[in-house]
Structure formats: structure tokens, C-alpha cells
Amino acid sequence: QVQLVESGGGLVQPGGSQRLSCAASGSIFRIYSMNWHRQTPGKQRELVADISRGGSIVYADSVKGRFTISRDNAKNTVYLQMNSLKPDDTAVYYCNMRITSMSMTVSDYWGQGTQVTVSS
């Protein structure tokens, strides 16, 4: 059994910064990819950033140069540092991880989501 818990969301002014964290716990053998998605009502959930276990990173064009994804494998944690935030960044942010459990089963897991609101 694996659980992902997110933290770090909230209200921030345009141009401000925020850091999201997502920690996995439970019966974990290895975590492969870690990523962040976001979703606004009426829109499809979109990939924001992805990082492989080896550190390969992909960003959505809309966040390149402003957001930084990183991971701490020892802590089973992925981070999303968000700088120069814009109102269009307002969304519920979800972390996702592809994890091999101790039973050697590979599955994708999602965090509970955290609201990020960019507004003055």
C-alpha cells in the first residue's frame, strides 16, 4: 500500500513564488518517474513537469523558465518550485509517481491535490 501526500499550496500574488512537495510512503521498493499535473474546472488535467529517476526532466512550454521540478529519492519526495507565478497558473496541482511496491507490482499513484491560486 502506497500513499502520496501533497503540501505547499495556497494563495500567492502574481510574480510570487511557491513550492509544492509530495511525499510517498508505504510499501515502496523503487520510484521511477515523478511528475506534477494541474487541473482547472472545465479543462483537462495537463502535465506540468516530469522527472525520471535518473534526473531527465520535461516541462510544459507554459512553465519553462519559471518552474523547477526536483526529487529526493532518499525521501521519496518530489518538489515543484514555482517562480514568477501568473494568474493562469491557478489550478489544483496533483503529484503522480510510478512506483514499484515491495510486492514488485508497478502502479501509478496520485496525490490528493493542492490548490494554488495566483491573484492580487
Buried (B, 14 or more C-beta within 10 A) or exposed (E): EBEBBBEBBEEBEEEEEBBBBBBBEEEBEBBEBBBBBBBEEEEEBEEBBBBBEEEEEBBBEEBEEBBBBBBEEEEBBBBBBBBEBEEEBBBBBBBBBBBBBEEEEEEEBBBEBBEBBBEE
